[in-house]
């Protein structure tokens, strides 16, 4: 390991950037859970999490805490890793995965996260974008502006999409959607 990389791991910089090791330890589970929601495959989420932190380590000198939280920066990298993976898969496989019933391609993720079968089924009726919005805003508590930047959409689209996703979930679960 080069001297520059080992210094990035252990020492914070002059402009207030925390040490990479501290950030990685604090955010590892959040990044993994985000990727697990995105790809719905635990081994793939493991691989993409590793790739995310490898890339983050290489680019750590570019992180500026004045521009946003480390979590949002890491999730943005994770999102790009996942999207690159999806682009690399064939169009045929992507069509088959989207066309399959949610239970057929859940990969056991819902059970691994301890979700009730009813909630897993309800989540399976949401679009990938709606599930990603829920993962970012509700599960990982990423702010609206950061979510918009990560997903490449407007703040209004984040708010509207989240509202629609929650309404669909409530309806599917037999709750009053106006709540």
Secondary structure by P-SEA (a helix, b strand, c coil): ccaaaaaaaccccccccccaaaaaaacaaaaaaaaaaacccaaaaaaaaaaaaaaaaaaccccccccccaaaaaaaaaaaaaaaaaaaccaaaaaaaaacccccccccccccccccaaaaaaaaaccaaaaaaaaacccccccaaaaaaaacccaaaaaaaaaaaaaaaaaaacccccc
